Each structure stands twice: as C-alpha cells, then as structure tokens.
Amino acid sequence: MYKLLIRYVNQFGKDFPVLSVKDKSEYEICRIVRECCERNTVYTETPVTSLGT
C-alpha cells in the first residue's frame, strides 16, 4: 500500500484522501489507488443519492 500511496503523491502532487475510504478494506483501498494512477484521475468521493420521489 505504501508504494501505491507514494505513486499517487508523485503523480498528482497531493496525498490520497485516506479518510474518505476509512470504511473500506486495505485490498479495496489499494485497488482504488491503483485504478486512479492507471486512469490518471484524482480520487473523488462519489456522493450517495437516493432515488425516491
């Protein structure tokens, strides 16, 4: 995980928002960070929306 977080910092110039994913497992966090680096996109938290009327 450390190497992925360092890669994220080097690629985007800022820390990965670990507190945004605090409820996820280490495996899921690694997958998210790796995906961000591969797609060259900064992580943004997807807001949960309700579909009620």
PQR file with spaces between the fields and no chain letter, atoms N, CA, C, O and H, PARSE charges and radii, in Angstrom:
ATOM       1  N    MET     1       0.826   -1.189    0.000 -0.4000 1.5000
ATOM       2  CA   MET     1       0.000    0.000    0.000 -0.0000 2.0000
ATOM       3  C    MET     1       0.872    1.256    0.000  0.5500 1.7000
ATOM       4  O    MET     1       0.548    2.236   -0.670 -0.5500 1.4000
ATOM       5  N    TYR     2       1.971    1.230    0.744 -0.4000 1.5000
ATOM       6  CA   TYR     2       2.856    2.392    0.832 -0.0000 2.0000
ATOM       7  C    TYR     2       3.328    2.835   -0.553  0.5500 1.7000
ATOM       8  O    TYR     2       3.295    4.022   -0.877 -0.5500 1.4000
ATOM       9  H    TYR     2       2.235    0.433    1.288  0.4000 1.0000
ATOM      10  N    LYS     3       3.765    1.879   -1.359 -0.4000 1.5000
ATOM      11  CA   LYS     3       4.266    2.214   -2.699 -0.0000 2.0000
ATOM      12  C    LYS     3       3.171    2.828   -3.558  0.5500 1.7000
ATOM      13  O    LYS     3       3.437    3.747   -4.333 -0.5500 1.4000
ATOM      14  H    LYS     3       3.793    0.915   -1.096  0.4000 1.0000
ATOM      15  N    LEU     4       1.949    2.337   -3.433 -0.4000 1.5000
ATOM      16  CA   LEU     4       0.835    2.903   -4.201 -0.0000 2.0000
ATOM      17  C    LEU     4       0.530    4.331   -3.763  0.5500 1.7000
ATOM      18  O    LEU     4       0.269    5.199   -4.595 -0.5500 1.4000
ATOM      19  H    LEU     4       1.733    1.590   -2.804  0.4000 1.0000
ATOM      20  N    LEU     5       0.564    4.572   -2.451 -0.4000 1.5000
ATOM      21  CA   LEU     5       0.286    5.919   -1.951 -0.0000 2.0000
ATOM      22  C    LEU     5       1.376    6.900   -2.380  0.5500 1.7000
ATOM      23  O    LEU     5       1.082    8.051   -2.705 -0.5500 1.4000
ATOM      24  H    LEU     5       0.776    3.867   -1.775  0.4000 1.0000
ATOM      25  N    ILE     6       2.630    6.452   -2.382 -0.4000 1.5000
ATOM      26  CA   ILE     6       3.733    7.300   -2.854 -0.0000 2.0000
ATOM      27  C    ILE     6       3.572    7.579   -4.343  0.5500 1.7000
ATOM      28  O    ILE     6       3.799    8.702   -4.794 -0.5500 1.4000
ATOM      29  H    ILE     6       2.869    5.518   -2.117  0.4000 1.0000
ATOM      30  N    ARG     7       3.184    6.571   -5.101 -0.4000 1.5000
ATOM      31  CA   ARG     7       2.947    6.755   -6.540 -0.0000 2.0000
ATOM      32  C    ARG     7       1.856    7.800   -6.766  0.5500 1.7000
ATOM      33  O    ARG     7       1.982    8.652   -7.646 -0.5500 1.4000
ATOM      34  H    ARG     7       2.999    5.659   -4.735  0.4000 1.0000
ATOM      35  N    TYR     8       0.788    7.735   -5.976 -0.4000 1.5000
ATOM      36  CA   TYR     8      -0.314    8.689   -6.080 -0.0000 2.0000
ATOM      37  C    TYR     8       0.193   10.110   -5.807  0.5500 1.7000
ATOM      38  O    TYR     8      -0.112   11.037   -6.558 -0.5500 1.4000
ATOM      39  H    TYR     8       0.685    7.043   -5.262  0.4000 1.0000
ATOM      40  N    VAL     9       0.961   10.272   -4.736 -0.4000 1.5000
ATOM      41  CA   VAL     9       1.508   11.592   -4.390 -0.0000 2.0000
ATOM      42  C    VAL     9       2.397   12.115   -5.507  0.5500 1.7000
ATOM      43  O    VAL     9       2.282   13.280   -5.890 -0.5500 1.4000
ATOM      44  H    VAL     9       1.209    9.519   -4.127  0.4000 1.0000
ATOM      45  N    ASN    10       3.274   11.282   -6.032 -0.4000 1.5000
ATOM      46  CA   ASN    10       4.175   11.705   -7.106 -0.0000 2.0000
ATOM      47  C    ASN    10       3.417   12.051   -8.376  0.5500 1.7000
ATOM      48  O    ASN    10       3.794   12.976   -9.095 -0.5500 1.4000
ATOM      49  H    ASN    10       3.367   10.336   -5.721  0.4000 1.0000
ATOM      50  N    GLN    11       2.359   11.321   -8.652 -0.4000 1.5000
ATOM      51  CA   GLN    11       1.605   11.529   -9.882 -0.0000 2.0000
ATOM      52  C    GLN    11       0.696   12.751   -9.810  0.5500 1.7000
ATOM      53  O    GLN    11       0.565   13.481  -10.793 -0.5500 1.4000
ATOM      54  H    GLN    11       2.052   10.569   -8.068  0.4000 1.0000
ATOM      55  N    PHE    12       0.071   12.982   -8.664 -0.4000 1.5000
ATOM      56  CA   PHE    12      -0.928   14.045   -8.561 -0.0000 2.0000
ATOM      57  C    PHE    12      -0.502   15.228   -7.697  0.5500 1.7000
ATOM      58  O    PHE    12      -1.186   16.251   -7.675 -0.5500 1.4000
ATOM      59  H    PHE    12       0.178   12.389   -7.866  0.4000 1.0000
ATOM      60  N    GLY    13       0.613   15.105   -6.989 -0.4000 1.5000
ATOM      61  CA   GLY    13       1.110   16.220   -6.193 -0.0000 2.0000
ATOM      62  C    GLY    13       0.338   16.472   -4.915  0.5500 1.7000
ATOM      63  O    GLY    13       0.473   17.538   -4.314 -0.5500 1.4000
ATOM      64  H    GLY    13       1.168   14.274   -7.007  0.4000 1.0000
ATOM      65  N    LYS    14      -0.468   15.514   -4.487 -0.4000 1.5000
ATOM      66  CA   LYS    14      -1.184   15.643   -3.219 -0.0000 2.0000
ATOM      67  C    LYS    14      -1.473   14.256   -2.659  0.5500 1.7000
ATOM      68  O    LYS    14      -1.467   13.259   -3.381 -0.5500 1.4000
ATOM      69  H    LYS    14      -0.578   14.648   -4.975  0.4000 1.0000
ATOM      70  N    ASP    15      -1.727   14.221   -1.352 -0.4000 1.5000
ATOM      71  CA   ASP    15      -1.982   12.949   -0.684 -0.0000 2.0000
ATOM      72  C    ASP    15      -3.315   12.351   -1.116  0.5500 1.7000
ATOM      73  O    ASP    15      -4.254   13.070   -1.459 -0.5500 1.4000
ATOM      74  H    ASP    15      -1.731   15.032   -0.766  0.4000 1.0000
ATOM      75  N    PHE    16      -3.380   11.021   -1.094 -0.4000 1.5000
ATOM      76  CA   PHE    16      -4.641   10.329   -1.326 -0.0000 2.0000
ATOM      77  C    PHE    16      -5.522   10.555   -0.100  0.5500 1.7000
ATOM      78  O    PHE    16      -5.040   10.440    1.027 -0.5500 1.4000
ATOM      79  H    PHE    16      -2.617   10.437   -0.816  0.4000 1.0000
ATOM      80  N    PRO    17      -6.802   10.873   -0.296 -0.5600 1.5000
ATOM      81  CA   PRO    17      -7.694   11.151    0.845  0.2800 2.0000
ATOM      82  C    PRO    17      -8.098    9.870    1.588  0.5500 1.7000
ATOM      83  O    PRO    17      -9.198    9.353    1.396 -0.5500 1.4000
ATOM      84  N    VAL    18      -7.210    9.377    2.422 -0.4000 1.5000
ATOM      85  CA   VAL    18      -7.420    8.107    3.119 -0.0000 2.0000
ATOM      86  C    VAL    18      -8.676    8.147    3.992  0.5500 1.7000
ATOM      87  O    VAL    18      -9.381    7.144    4.102 -0.5500 1.4000
ATOM      88  H    VAL    18      -6.316    9.798    2.579  0.4000 1.0000
ATOM      89  N    LEU    19      -8.956    9.279    4.603 -0.4000 1.5000
ATOM      90  CA   LEU    19     -10.134    9.363    5.465 -0.0000 2.0000
ATOM      91  C    LEU    19     -11.438    9.183    4.693  0.5500 1.7000
ATOM      92  O    LEU    19     -12.458    8.818    5.277 -0.5500 1.4000
ATOM      93  H    LEU    19      -8.382   10.093    4.513  0.4000 1.0000
ATOM      94  N    SER    20     -11.413    9.433    3.404 -0.4000 1.5000
ATOM      95  CA   SER    20     -12.612    9.243    2.583 -0.0000 2.0000
ATOM      96  C    SER    20     -12.934    7.772    2.362  0.5500 1.7000
ATOM      97  O    SER    20     -14.062    7.429    2.007 -0.5500 1.4000
ATOM      98  H    SER    20     -10.584    9.730    2.929  0.4000 1.0000
ATOM      99  N    VAL    21     -11.962    6.911    2.566 -0.4000 1.5000
ATOM     100  CA   VAL    21     -12.160    5.475    2.333 -0.0000 2.0000
ATOM     101  C    VAL    21     -11.909    4.666    3.607  0.5500 1.7000
ATOM     102  O    VAL    21     -11.577    3.483    3.543 -0.5500 1.4000
ATOM     103  H    VAL    21     -11.046    7.190    2.854  0.4000 1.0000
ATOM     104  N    LYS    22     -12.068    5.305    4.749 -0.4000 1.5000
ATOM     105  CA   LYS    22     -11.736    4.654    6.020 -0.0000 2.0000
ATOM     106  C    LYS    22     -12.586    3.427    6.322  0.5500 1.7000
ATOM     107  O    LYS    22     -12.185    2.586    7.127 -0.5500 1.4000
ATOM     108  H    LYS    22     -12.338    6.266    4.802  0.4000 1.0000
ATOM     109  N    ASP    23     -13.747    3.309    5.695 -0.4000 1.5000
ATOM     110  CA   ASP    23     -14.616    2.159    5.937 -0.0000 2.0000
ATOM     111  C    ASP    23     -14.335    0.986    4.994  0.5500 1.7000
ATOM     112  O    ASP    23     -15.002   -0.046    5.067 -0.5500 1.4000
ATOM     113  H    ASP    23     -14.073    3.992    5.041  0.4000 1.0000
ATOM     114  N    LYS    24     -13.349    1.147    4.112 -0.4000 1.5000
ATOM     115  CA   LYS    24     -13.013    0.100    3.139 -0.0000 2.0000
ATOM     116  C    LYS    24     -11.829   -0.731    3.629  0.5500 1.7000
ATOM     117  O    LYS    24     -11.057   -0.287    4.479 -0.5500 1.4000
ATOM     118  H    LYS    24     -12.807    1.986    4.053  0.4000 1.0000
ATOM     119  N    SER    25     -11.696   -1.922    3.092 -0.4000 1.5000
ATOM     120  CA   SER    25     -10.576   -2.796    3.460 -0.0000 2.0000
ATOM     121  C    SER    25      -9.296   -2.316    2.772  0.5500 1.7000
ATOM     122  O    SER    25      -9.337   -1.519    1.834 -0.5500 1.4000
ATOM     123  H    SER    25     -12.323   -2.283    2.402  0.4000 1.0000
ATOM     124  N    GLU    26      -8.169   -2.817    3.254 -0.4000 1.5000
ATOM     125  CA   GLU    26      -6.889   -2.456    2.653 -0.0000 2.0000
ATOM     126  C    GLU    26      -6.850   -2.862    1.184  0.5500 1.7000
ATOM     127  O    GLU    26      -6.325   -2.131    0.344 -0.5500 1.4000
ATOM     128  H    GLU    26      -8.136   -3.464    4.016  0.4000 1.0000
ATOM     129  N    TYR    27      -7.404   -4.025    0.881 -0.4000 1.5000
ATOM     130  CA   TYR    27      -7.453   -4.501   -0.505 -0.0000 2.0000
ATOM     131  C    TYR    27      -8.228   -3.519   -1.386  0.5500 1.7000
ATOM     132  O    TYR    27      -7.779   -3.183   -2.482 -0.5500 1.4000
ATOM     133  H    TYR    27      -7.830   -4.619    1.564  0.4000 1.0000
ATOM     134  N    GLU    28      -9.382   -3.059   -0.915 -0.4000 1.5000
ATOM     135  CA   GLU    28     -10.196   -2.129   -1.702 -0.0000 2.0000
ATOM     136  C    GLU    28      -9.491   -0.788   -1.895  0.5500 1.7000
ATOM     137  O    GLU    28      -9.559   -0.196   -2.972 -0.5500 1.4000
ATOM     138  H    GLU    28      -9.747   -3.331   -0.025  0.4000 1.0000
ATOM     139  N    ILE    29      -8.816   -0.312   -0.851 -0.4000 1.5000
ATOM     140  CA   ILE    29      -8.092    0.958   -0.955 -0.0000 2.0000
ATOM     141  C    ILE    29      -6.969    0.841   -1.976  0.5500 1.7000
ATOM     142  O    ILE    29      -6.782    1.741   -2.795 -0.5500 1.4000
ATOM     143  H    ILE    29      -8.761   -0.792    0.024  0.4000 1.0000
ATOM     144  N    CYS    30      -6.227   -0.249   -1.938 -0.4000 1.5000
ATOM     145  CA   CYS    30      -5.150   -0.465   -2.911 -0.0000 2.0000
ATOM     146  C    CYS    30      -5.709   -0.493   -4.325  0.5500 1.7000
ATOM     147  O    CYS    30      -5.115    0.076   -5.241 -0.5500 1.4000
ATOM     148  H    CYS    30      -6.379   -0.980   -1.273  0.4000 1.0000
ATOM     149  N    ARG    31      -6.839   -1.145   -4.505 -0.4000 1.5000
ATOM     150  CA   ARG    31      -7.469   -1.222   -5.820 -0.0000 2.0000
ATOM     151  C    ARG    31      -7.876    0.172   -6.304  0.5500 1.7000
ATOM     152  O    ARG    31      -7.681    0.502   -7.474 -0.5500 1.4000
ATOM     153  H    ARG    31      -7.321   -1.607   -3.761  0.4000 1.0000
ATOM     154  N    ILE    32      -8.435    0.985   -5.418 -0.4000 1.5000
ATOM     155  CA   ILE    32      -8.864    2.339   -5.776 -0.0000 2.0000
ATOM     156  C    ILE    32      -7.665    3.197   -6.163  0.5500 1.7000
ATOM     157  O    ILE    32      -7.691    3.880   -7.186 -0.5500 1.4000
ATOM     158  H    ILE    32      -8.594    0.717   -4.468  0.4000 1.0000
ATOM     159  N    VAL    33      -6.611    3.162   -5.345 -0.4000 1.5000
ATOM     160  CA   VAL    33      -5.417    3.971   -5.618 -0.0000 2.0000
ATOM     161  C    VAL    33      -4.777    3.542   -6.934  0.5500 1.7000
ATOM     162  O    VAL    33      -4.403    4.386   -7.749 -0.5500 1.4000
ATOM     163  H    VAL    33      -6.590    2.607   -4.513  0.4000 1.0000
ATOM     164  N    ARG    34      -4.652    2.239   -7.143 -0.4000 1.5000
ATOM     165  CA   ARG    34      -4.063    1.717   -8.382 -0.0000 2.0000
ATOM     166  C    ARG    34      -4.887    2.160   -9.594  0.5500 1.7000
ATOM     167  O    ARG    34      -4.332    2.571  -10.613 -0.5500 1.4000
ATOM     168  H    ARG    34      -4.956    1.553   -6.481  0.4000 1.0000
ATOM     169  N    GLU    35      -6.196    2.073   -9.476 -0.4000 1.5000
ATOM     170  CA   GLU    35      -7.079    2.470  -10.572 -0.0000 2.0000
ATOM     171  C    GLU    35      -6.941    3.961  -10.879  0.5500 1.7000
ATOM     172  O    GLU    35      -6.922    4.350  -12.046 -0.5500 1.4000
ATOM     173  H    GLU    35      -6.647    1.739   -8.649  0.4000 1.0000
ATOM     174  N    CYS    36      -6.845    4.787   -9.859 -0.4000 1.5000
ATOM     175  CA   CYS    36      -6.653    6.227  -10.060 -0.0000 2.0000
ATOM     176  C    CYS    36      -5.357    6.498  -10.823  0.5500 1.7000
ATOM     177  O    CYS    36      -5.336    7.296  -11.760 -0.5500 1.4000
ATOM     178  H    CYS    36      -6.860    4.471   -8.910  0.4000 1.0000
ATOM     179  N    CYS    37      -4.291    5.838  -10.422 -0.4000 1.5000
ATOM     180  CA   CYS    37      -2.999    6.044  -11.072 -0.0000 2.0000
ATOM     181  C    CYS    37      -3.015    5.552  -12.514  0.5500 1.7000
ATOM     182  O    CYS    37      -2.470    6.208  -13.402 -0.5500 1.4000
ATOM     183  H    CYS    37      -4.308    5.190   -9.661  0.4000 1.0000
ATOM     184  N    GLU    38      -3.633    4.406  -12.750 -0.4000 1.5000
ATOM     185  CA   GLU    38      -3.684    3.862  -14.111 -0.0000 2.0000
ATOM     186  C    GLU    38      -4.538    4.716  -15.038  0.5500 1.7000
ATOM     187  O    GLU    38      -4.217    4.866  -16.217 -0.5500 1.4000
ATOM     188  H    GLU    38      -4.076    3.872  -12.030  0.4000 1.0000
ATOM     189  N    ARG    39      -5.617    5.272  -14.513 -0.4000 1.5000
ATOM     190  CA   ARG    39      -6.520    6.105  -15.327 -0.0000 2.0000
ATOM     191  C    ARG    39      -6.122    7.577  -15.325  0.5500 1.7000
ATOM     192  O    ARG    39      -6.710    8.391  -16.037 -0.5500 1.4000
ATOM     193  H    ARG    39      -5.878    5.150  -13.555  0.4000 1.0000
ATOM     194  N    ASN    40      -5.108    7.910  -14.512 -0.4000 1.5000
ATOM     195  CA   ASN    40      -4.629    9.280  -14.378 -0.0000 2.0000
ATOM     196  C    ASN    40      -5.751   10.227  -13.946  0.5500 1.7000
ATOM     197  O    ASN    40      -5.911   11.317  -14.494 -0.5500 1.4000
ATOM     198  H    ASN    40      -4.630    7.249  -13.934  0.4000 1.0000
ATOM     199  N    THR    41      -6.521    9.783  -12.952 -0.4000 1.5000
ATOM     200  CA   THR    41      -7.610   10.595  -12.413 -0.0000 2.0000
ATOM     201  C    THR    41      -7.481   10.683  -10.898  0.5500 1.7000
ATOM     202  O    THR    41      -7.210    9.687  -10.227 -0.5500 1.4000
ATOM     203  H    THR    41      -6.391    8.897  -12.506  0.4000 1.0000
ATOM     204  N    VAL    42      -7.676   11.873  -10.374 -0.4000 1.5000
ATOM     205  CA   VAL    42      -7.644   12.098   -8.933 -0.0000 2.0000
ATOM     206  C    VAL    42      -8.887   11.461   -8.320  0.5500 1.7000
ATOM     207  O    VAL    42      -9.965   11.506   -8.912 -0.5500 1.4000
ATOM     208  H    VAL    42      -7.896   12.682  -10.919  0.4000 1.0000
ATOM     209  N    TYR    43      -8.740   10.872   -7.141 -0.4000 1.5000
ATOM     210  CA   TYR    43      -9.879   10.237   -6.478 -0.0000 2.0000
ATOM     211  C    TYR    43     -10.867   11.286   -6.013  0.5500 1.7000
ATOM     212  O    TYR    43     -10.497   12.266   -5.366 -0.5500 1.4000
ATOM     213  H    TYR    43      -7.864   10.835   -6.660  0.4000 1.0000
ATOM     214  N    THR    44     -12.120   11.072   -6.348 -0.4000 1.5000
ATOM     215  CA   THR    44     -13.199   11.908   -5.829 -0.0000 2.0000
ATOM     216  C    THR    44     -14.256   10.983   -5.263  0.5500 1.7000
ATOM     217  O    THR    44     -14.600    9.966   -5.864 -0.5500 1.4000
ATOM     218  H    THR    44     -12.421   10.277   -6.874  0.4000 1.0000
ATOM     219  N    GLU    45     -14.756   11.344   -4.118 -0.4000 1.5000
ATOM     220  CA   GLU    45     -15.771   10.537   -3.461 -0.0000 2.0000
ATOM     221  C    GLU    45     -17.087   10.689   -4.209  0.5500 1.7000
ATOM     222  O    GLU    45     -17.540   11.808   -4.450 -0.5500 1.4000
ATOM     223  H    GLU    45     -14.477   12.171   -3.630  0.4000 1.0000
ATOM     224  N    THR    46     -17.699    9.576   -4.574 -0.4000 1.5000
ATOM     225  CA   THR    46     -18.975    9.610   -5.276 -0.0000 2.0000
ATOM     226  C    THR    46     -20.080    9.768   -4.245  0.5500 1.7000
ATOM     227  O    THR    46     -20.237    8.924   -3.364 -0.5500 1.4000
ATOM     228  H    THR    46     -17.331    8.667   -4.377  0.4000 1.0000
ATOM     229  N    PRO    47     -20.845   10.845   -4.352 -0.5600 1.5000
ATOM     230  CA   PRO    47     -21.911   11.046   -3.371  0.2800 2.0000
ATOM     231  C    PRO    47     -23.024   10.013   -3.548  0.5500 1.7000
ATOM     232  O    PRO    47     -23.359    9.625   -4.667 -0.5500 1.4000
ATOM     233  N    VAL    48     -23.581    9.582   -2.435 -0.4000 1.5000
ATOM     234  CA   VAL    48     -24.691    8.633   -2.470 -0.0000 2.0000
ATOM     235  C    VAL    48     -25.973    9.429   -2.622  0.5500 1.7000
ATOM     236  O    VAL    48     -26.238   10.354   -1.855 -0.5500 1.4000
ATOM     237  H    VAL    48     -23.309    9.897   -1.526  0.4000 1.0000
ATOM     238  N    THR    49     -26.763    9.063   -3.614 -0.4000 1.5000
ATOM     239  CA   THR    49     -28.020    9.772   -3.844 -0.0000 2.0000
ATOM     240  C    THR    49     -29.178    8.810   -3.683  0.5500 1.7000
ATOM     241  O    THR    49     -29.066    7.624   -3.992 -0.5500 1.4000
ATOM     242  H    THR    49     -26.548    8.311   -4.237  0.4000 1.0000
ATOM     243  N    SER    50     -30.279    9.326   -3.201 -0.4000 1.5000
ATOM     244  CA   SER    50     -31.467    8.485   -3.072 -0.0000 2.0000
ATOM     245  C    SER    50     -32.317    8.651   -4.318  0.5500 1.7000
ATOM     246  O    SER    50     -32.337    9.718   -4.933 -0.5500 1.4000
ATOM     247  H    SER    50     -30.370   10.290   -2.950  0.4000 1.0000
ATOM     248  N    LEU    51     -33.012    7.599   -4.682 -0.4000 1.5000
ATOM     249  CA   LEU    51     -33.821    7.620   -5.896 -0.0000 2.0000
ATOM     250  C    LEU    51     -35.307    7.718   -5.584  0.5500 1.7000
ATOM     251  O    LEU    51     -36.138    7.347   -6.413 -0.5500 1.4000
ATOM     252  H    LEU    51     -32.995    6.732   -4.183  0.4000 1.0000
ATOM     253  N    GLY    52     -35.647    8.201   -4.423 -0.4000 1.5000
ATOM     254  CA   GLY    52     -37.055    8.331   -4.032 -0.0000 2.0000
ATOM     255  C    GLY    52     -37.693    9.586   -4.600  0.5500 1.7000
ATOM     256  O    GLY    52     -37.005   10.547   -4.945 -0.5500 1.4000
ATOM     257  H    GLY    52     -34.972    8.502   -3.749  0.4000 1.0000
ATOM     258  N    THR    53     -39.004    9.567   -4.693 -0.4000 1.5000
ATOM     259  CA   THR    53     -39.725   10.761   -5.183 -0.0000 2.0000
ATOM     260  C    THR    53     -40.612   11.315   -4.120  0.5500 1.7000
ATOM     261  O    THR    53     -41.295   12.314   -4.345 -0.5500 1.4000
ATOM     262  H    THR    53     -39.563    8.786   -4.413  0.4000 1.0000
